[in-house]
Amino acid sequence: MLGGVETRSVSPVFVGRADELAVLTDALTRAAGQEPQAMLIGGEAGVGKTRLTEEFLCEADRRGAVVAVGGCVEIGAEGLPFAPFSTALRTLHRLLPEELATAAAGQEDELARILPELGDTPRGPHDEESTARLFELTARMLERLAAERTVVLVLEDLHWADTSTRHLLSYLFRSLASGRLVIVATYRADDVHRRHPLRPLLAELDRLRTVQRIELSRFNRAEVRRQLAGILAAQPDEDFVDSVFDRSDGNAFFVEELVASKESGCRTGLTESLRDLLLVRVEVLPDETQSLVRIVAEGGSTVEYPLLRAVAGLTEDELIEALRAAVGANILLATPDGDGYRFRHSLVREAVSDDLLPGERARVNRRYAEAMEADGSLVRAEERAIRLASYWYQANDPAKALPAVLAASVAARRRHAYSEQLRLLERAMDLWDSAPEEVREALRPADYTEVYPPCGCDPATTALQRLDLLAEATVAARYGGERDRALKITKTALRLLEDDRDPLRAAWFWTERSRLTAGLGRGDGWEEIARAQDLVRGLPPSQVHAEVLVRAASWGMLHKPGPGNLAAAERAVEYARMVGAEETELNARITVGALLTDSGDAPGGLAEMRAVGERAAELGLTMLAGRAHINLTSQLESLGRSREAVELAEQGVELVRRSRLLDSEAWVCGNMAESLYSLGRWDEAAEAARRTLLVGQSAAPRGSASARLAYLALARGELTEAAHRLAAAHTHFGTHETQPQHRIPLYRLAIGMAASEGRIADVRTEMSAAAAYGFPLGQHRYAWPLLLAAASAEADARGLPAAEAGRDAALDVLRTAARSLATPVPVWTAHAEYVRAELLRAEARDTLSDWVAVEKAVRPLERPYLLARACHRLAEAMLAAGDRDPAAALLREACATAERIGARRLREDLALLARRARLPLGPADPAGPPVPETDPVEALGLTSRERDVLRLVAAGSTNRKIAEELFISPKTASVHVSNILAKLGVAGRGEAAALAHRMRLFAAPSPVSPRPEAARQGV
């Protein structure tokens, strides 16, 4: 509209910043190679961030990049959700309409929450994964958009960013992995005080090696001189340079303002304060222009021309003249899209706004609000609710502000901007007592809330209560990741309910507290569930009652498995049906199905979960359908049906991935990794576990995935990696984790680590702790592998001096635990057989028939690693009995399996046994010569002296004892031990002793009875 107005306040010469510009252009070059770039530009207000960015964008444009700029908008205290992203994406939508439509294909409804031009924003679903799902979709859309062209995204004024924008930026900086994309964010460093919400994000991004941070300093005197020469188009007087440099202290914007003040004849051009300096050029404008400038200052970062025309109270000709004067004085600028106006620098807007009188400010905001209420088309639809709420709030009119703020909270929720929803709800609660009673009574829960189940009232006709807002705020805080805040809100609500006896509402808040307490790792949540159960006991069926029962049954299933949980879950189903709460009913039926399977009714339990999954998918309840897949795949693995579990998991991943349910995908991938491990498809299992770590949002699936990777590393003999993954699992689960499905596998891993390092005492300590913890109903799937690991460790340690003391007690612990475990399906019957044989081997009482029975039980199962281990033990027993040919066949079979799946440790054990027996591990060749006998110690590269030292290490001797025995110094003995550890590739003496014992380096294998008819001993 006024684009031809000429200004000379900004220097046409780009001064300084050569190094900073080089960093930015280098990022542009790297992005062209499909390496996304993340840049942060910080500096005090007026230091030149915008000018540097503009210079960079000119270079990007010269190189053919697509450029989009979006600025954070300061509206009240809550900000406009996703404002800079919406603006930048709107530019991309205008520049690349077809390409953006292709990149967003299939997900338009979700992405419309950030870019409304893509379509209508759906009402739901809302859950703790909603925001992460939206962020993931945005990241993938940007990657696809930048796949074949360089895209530069600039987000300005990050210090004003709303919480959702900060979270999305952090997510993009962490997750973008491909595409020719450069993201640049600027912020005002002097505004980021210790308690500023941007400060934690900056600290977090500083730890990312992929993020480059540029801090702009003030100009030195020489640079100020060059800036002045550019502005004045002539060399400045040195005295003038000195005075401007002293007054501006090198701030580029203040330099410009001082020059502009001097040239326009405003006072002396050197005012006593910076605030006066910023206002002095406004004060010389015509009165109508000054009034207009004050109106624009209260409108926000940018004010649309139609809105300004409605508020200013001027004729269009008068408005144009006033705008022309403000633009000509370089106070206001037309926006790039030409539909509004903004201040040339935010510092001027802040100074003008601060200069308004309180009554004047309220009057201007009221005029904005009234204009928007009269004509909703004056601003963009996605901004209307939040801006109207802000204007009415600043107008100090609670009667108008309360419903407007509530409407804005609904709009924020629909965009998955839960943090902004929470801020607005808190503002509504602050306004609650100030608003007239008739206004409050006209508000309805159905219009503004959706998370609080009806508690014996009709939400369409009953007046909105403060408790409804507290409930909505609780869930908004939880969805937004502010669990501490949510916990405080529930405490406030329960305090209010102490005086207002309402057991259903109180039970709802106690159930939320249970979820929050467990999520924060401050307890297991049972105390809160128990309080909720007490409150609903004896009350008529209701949705709250049903949800309390579901929560109690689910908690019991995971933490304290037992028969009582099934009754609670079935009652929850009954209550939910009675009140018509189908979603709650379906959730309860999943729990029923899992509990039925655990209690022995596998066909009934699986059928129930399948039916729920189908119904949930039919209703579009993808999260429930995902939960059905999670529980189905887990139960199938428990039943030994691993192949079927993998096939179903693949379907489940596809289902939840389409809806971007990241935590659900993480759980299904984690279950898939477990089943793939069982099937011997270890590379695929590792990939699935890593995918779980990548997409998992909560701690539990990430902890399970870390444990699965630890299992793989342990089986492959990668002990350092296994220890690292085990530590990560403990970190994810935290100190309050009490679920058996998580605790028992960690005990199993600790036992495996200790056994691999020859720490038999630690094996026994961990086994005793696991036995004391107990193995509840349905946990045999985790307990049997644990017992097998401990029993094998005891058997392998037989003969070690350090293992003798306490052996009988340790075996008693194992036998007692084994007697308590169920064997409902063949896979666990086989484990029980294996544990029994290992316990006998630990006492040198195992027979050939024991290992024949183990191999027979394991072979029909699709458990290649377990079968290879059983074949190893059976071959060892056959060799002791003189049955060389069948032993050789078993060794070759087991060796081929170990080679295929990558079980290096097992492969080494098999090779040692074959070498001792002088058997070939390749294809059988009856005509070939026998394998020559080799010394296994020499095969390890040990010298004769090192052989003697290792023999004493294996016997438990210290360096001093070794020195005395071999007539050498302790220091020499220490050197020999260090060389041995290096050659064996082990970390310590215990592991070296265990390896020597396992390889039978210094003693023949203990005899195994060849009598197949020998009586088999019970566990």
WOPE-V562220 format. One record per backbone hydrogen bond with DSSP energy under -0.5 kcal/mol. NH is the residue of the N-H (numbers start at 1). CO is the residue of the C=O. Records with the same first field share a line. If there is no record, write none. Layout:
NH: CO, CO
This chain:
5: 2
12: 230
15: 13
21: 17
22: 18
23: 19
24: 20
25: 21
26: 22
27: 23
28: 24
29: 25
30: 26
31: 27
32: 28
33: 30
34: 31
35: 30
36: 34
37: 181
38: 210
39: 183
40: 212
41: 185
42: 40, 214
43: 187
47: 44
52: 48
53: 49
54: 50
55: 51
56: 52
57: 53
58: 54
59: 55
60: 56
61: 57
62: 58
63: 59
64: 61
65: 60
66: 150
67: 65
68: 152
70: 154
72: 156
75: 73
78: 75
79: 75
80: 73
81: 79
83: 80
86: 82
87: 83
88: 84
89: 85
90: 86
91: 87
92: 88
93: 89
94: 90
95: 91
96: 92
100: 96
101: 97
102: 98
103: 99
104: 100
105: 102
107: 104
111: 107
112: 108
113: 110
114: 111
115: 111
116: 114
118: 115
119: 116
122: 109, 120
130: 127
133: 129
134: 130
135: 131
136: 132
137: 133
138: 134
139: 135
140: 136
141: 137
142: 138
143: 139
144: 140
145: 141
146: 142
147: 144
151: 180
152: 66
153: 151, 182
154: 68, 152
155: 184
156: 70, 154
158: 186
160: 157
161: 158
166: 162
167: 163
168: 164
169: 165
170: 166
171: 167
172: 168
173: 169
174: 170
175: 171
176: 172
180: 146
181: 179
182: 151
183: 37
184: 153, 182
185: 39
186: 155
187: 41
189: 43, 187
191: 188
192: 188, 189
193: 191
196: 193
199: 196
200: 196
201: 197
202: 198
203: 199
204: 200
205: 201
206: 202
207: 203, 204
208: 205
209: 207
211: 208
212: 38, 210
214: 40
216: 42, 214
219: 250
224: 220
225: 221
226: 222
227: 223
228: 224
229: 225
230: 226
231: 227
232: 228
233: 229
234: 229
241: 237
242: 238
243: 239
244: 240
245: 241
246: 242
247: 243
248: 244
249: 245
251: 248
252: 250
253: 46
255: 251
256: 252
257: 253
258: 254
259: 255
260: 256
261: 257
262: 258
263: 259
264: 260
265: 262
266: 261
267: 265
269: 266
277: 273
278: 274
279: 275
280: 276
281: 277
282: 279
283: 279
284: 280
285: 282
290: 286
291: 287
292: 288
293: 289
294: 290
295: 291
296: 292
297: 293
298: 294, 295
299: 295, 296
300: 296
303: 341
305: 339
308: 304
309: 305
310: 306
311: 307
312: 308
313: 309
319: 315
320: 316
321: 317
322: 318
323: 319
324: 320
325: 321
326: 322
327: 323
328: 324
329: 325
330: 327
331: 326
332: 326
333: 342
335: 340
338: 335
341: 303
342: 333
344: 331
348: 345
349: 345
350: 346
351: 347
352: 348
353: 349
354: 350
355: 351
356: 353
361: 357
362: 358
363: 359
364: 360
365: 361
366: 362
367: 363
368: 364
369: 365
370: 366
371: 367
372: 368
373: 369
374: 370
375: 371
378: 375
379: 376
383: 380
384: 380
385: 381
387: 383
388: 384
389: 385
390: 386
391: 387
392: 388
393: 389
394: 390
395: 391
396: 393
397: 392
400: 397
401: 397
402: 398
403: 399
404: 400
405: 401
406: 402
407: 403
408: 404
409: 405
410: 406
411: 407
412: 408
413: 409
414: 410
415: 411, 412
416: 413
417: 412
418: 416
421: 417
422: 418
423: 419
424: 420
425: 421
426: 422
427: 423
428: 424
429: 425
430: 426
431: 427
432: 428
433: 429
434: 431
435: 431
439: 436
440: 436
441: 437
442: 438
443: 439, 440
445: 462
446: 459
447: 444
448: 444
449: 445
453: 451
456: 454
459: 457
461: 458
462: 458
464: 443
468: 465
469: 465
470: 466
471: 467
472: 468
473: 469
474: 470
475: 471
476: 472
477: 473
478: 474
479: 475
480: 476
481: 478
482: 477
483: 481
486: 482
487: 483
488: 484
489: 485
490: 486
491: 487
492: 488
493: 489
494: 490
495: 491
496: 492
497: 493
498: 494, 495
499: 495, 496
500: 496
501: 499
502: 500
506: 502
507: 503
508: 504
509: 505
510: 506
511: 507
512: 508
513: 509
514: 510
515: 511
516: 512
517: 513
518: 514
519: 515
520: 516
521: 518
522: 517
529: 525
530: 526
531: 527
532: 528
533: 529
534: 530
535: 531
536: 532
537: 533
539: 536
546: 542
547: 543
548: 544
549: 545
550: 546
551: 547
552: 548
553: 549
554: 550
555: 551
556: 552
557: 553
558: 554
559: 555
560: 555, 556
565: 562
566: 562, 563
567: 563
568: 564
569: 565
570: 566
571: 567
572: 568
573: 569
574: 570
575: 571
576: 572
577: 573
578: 574
579: 575
580: 576, 577
581: 576
582: 580
585: 581
586: 582
587: 583
588: 584
589: 585
590: 586
591: 587
592: 588
593: 589
594: 590
595: 591
596: 592
597: 593
598: 594
599: 595
600: 597
601: 596
602: 600
605: 601
606: 602
607: 603
608: 604
609: 605
610: 606
611: 607
612: 608
613: 609
614: 610
615: 611
616: 612
617: 613
618: 614
619: 615
620: 616, 617
621: 616
622: 620
625: 621
626: 622
627: 623
628: 624
629: 625
630: 626
631: 627
632: 628
633: 629
634: 630
635: 631
636: 632
637: 633
638: 634
639: 635
640: 637
641: 636
642: 640
645: 641
646: 642
647: 643
648: 644
649: 645
650: 646
651: 647
652: 648
653: 649
654: 650
655: 651
656: 652
657: 653
658: 654
659: 655
660: 657
661: 656
662: 660
665: 661
666: 662
667: 663
668: 664
669: 665
670: 666
671: 667
672: 668
673: 669
674: 670
675: 671
676: 672
677: 673
678: 674
679: 675
680: 677
681: 676
682: 680
685: 681
686: 682
687: 683
688: 684
689: 685
690: 686
691: 687
692: 688
693: 689
694: 690
695: 691
696: 692
702: 698
703: 699
704: 700
705: 701
706: 702
707: 703
708: 704
709: 705
710: 706
711: 707
712: 708
713: 709
714: 710
715: 711
716: 712
717: 714
718: 713
719: 717
722: 718
723: 719
724: 720
725: 721
726: 722
727: 723
728: 724
729: 725
730: 726
731: 727
732: 728
733: 729
734: 730
737: 734
740: 558
742: 739
743: 739
744: 740
746: 742
747: 743
748: 744
749: 745
750: 746
751: 747
752: 748
753: 749
754: 750
755: 751
756: 752
757: 753
758: 755
759: 754
760: 758
763: 759
764: 760
765: 761
766: 762
767: 763
768: 764
769: 765
770: 766
771: 767
772: 768
773: 769
774: 770
777: 561
779: 776
782: 779
783: 779
784: 780
786: 782
787: 783
788: 784
789: 785
790: 786
791: 787
792: 788
793: 789
794: 790
795: 791
796: 792
797: 793
798: 795
800: 797
803: 800
804: 800, 801
805: 801
807: 804
810: 806
811: 807
812: 808
813: 809
814: 810
815: 811
816: 812
817: 813
818: 814
819: 815
820: 816, 817
821: 818
828: 825
829: 825
830: 826
831: 827
832: 828
833: 829
834: 830
835: 831
836: 832
837: 833
838: 834
839: 835
840: 836
841: 837
842: 838
843: 839, 840
844: 841
845: 840
846: 840
848: 1009
851: 847
852: 848
853: 849
854: 850
855: 851
856: 852
857: 853
858: 854
859: 855
860: 856
861: 858
863: 861
867: 863
868: 864
869: 865
870: 866
871: 867
872: 868
873: 869
874: 870
875: 871
876: 872
877: 873
878: 874
879: 875
880: 876
881: 877
882: 879
883: 878
884: 882
887: 883
888: 884
889: 885
890: 886
891: 887
892: 888
893: 889
894: 890
895: 891
896: 892
897: 893
898: 894
899: 895
900: 896
901: 897
902: 898
903: 898
904: 902
905: 715
906: 715
907: 903
908: 904
909: 905
910: 906
911: 907
912: 908
913: 909
914: 910
915: 911
916: 912
917: 913
918: 914, 915
919: 914
928: 925
931: 918
936: 934
939: 935
940: 936, 937
941: 938
942: 937
947: 943
948: 944
949: 945
950: 946
951: 947
952: 948
953: 949
954: 950
955: 951
956: 953
957: 952
962: 958
963: 959
964: 960
965: 961
966: 962
967: 963
968: 963
973: 969
974: 970
975: 971
976: 972
977: 973
978: 974
979: 975
980: 976
981: 977
982: 978
983: 979
984: 980
985: 981
986: 981
992: 988
993: 989
994: 990
995: 991
996: 992
997: 993
998: 994
999: 995
1000: 997
1001: 996
1009: 846
1012: 1010
1014: 1011
